[in-house]
Amino acid sequence: MNKMRLLLVIVLLLAATVGLQAQDDDMVSEFGAGEIELLFWNGLTGPDGETMVGLVKAFAEANPDVSVR
């Protein structure tokens, strides 16, 4: 029984690291150069992520005192 629990824990830890490896670092961007810095996290990828990047870029352009990363 203990071996099954250990195996389950190992499988879950490996599954968690696969999720971290799958992140798309190309989507990490910084927009604007203002003194106020916003760190914006989201889980959007693919077309939704590209759309969100466009929205964040437009926000940074409309608010020059803010930088968004």
C-alpha positions in Angstrom: 0.0 0.0 0.0 2.8 2.4 0.9 4.5 1.7 -2.5 1.3 2.6 -4.3 1.1 5.9 -2.4 4.8 6.7 -3.2 4.2 5.8 -6.9 1.1 8.1 -6.9 3.1 11.0 -5.4 5.9 10.6 -7.9 3.4 10.5 -10.8 1.6 13.6 -9.6 4.9 15.5 -9.2 6.0 14.5 -12.7 2.6 15.7 -14.0 3.1 19.0 -12.3 6.5 19.6 -13.8 5.1 18.8 -17.3 2.7 21.6 -16.9 5.5 24.0 -16.0 7.5 22.9 -19.0 4.6 23.5 -21.3 4.4 27.3 -20.7 5.1 29.5 -23.7 7.8 31.9 -22.8 7.3 33.8 -26.1 4.1 35.3 -24.6 6.0 37.0 -21.8 6.3 40.6 -22.8 6.7 44.0 -21.3 4.8 47.0 -22.6 5.1 50.7 -21.6 7.8 52.4 -19.6 5.9 54.1 -16.8 6.8 54.2 -13.1 3.7 52.2 -12.1 4.5 48.5 -12.8 1.7 46.0 -13.3 2.5 42.3 -13.3 -0.3 40.7 -15.3 -0.6 36.9 -15.1 -3.1 34.9 -17.2 -3.4 31.4 -18.4 -4.4 32.3 -22.0 -2.5 30.6 -24.8 -2.9 30.4 -28.6 -5.3 32.9 -30.3 -6.7 34.0 -26.9 -3.3 34.7 -25.6 -2.4 36.7 -28.7 -5.6 38.7 -28.3 -4.8 39.4 -24.7 -1.3 40.6 -25.5 -2.9 43.1 -28.0 -5.3 44.4 -25.3 -2.5 44.8 -22.8 -0.3 46.6 -25.4 -3.2 49.0 -26.2 -3.7 49.6 -22.4 0.0 50.5 -22.0 -0.1 52.8 -25.0 -3.2 54.6 -23.6 -1.6 54.9 -20.1 2.0 56.1 -20.5 2.6 56.2 -16.7 2.1 52.4 -16.5 4.3 49.5 -17.6 2.8 46.1 -17.9 4.7 42.8 -17.7 
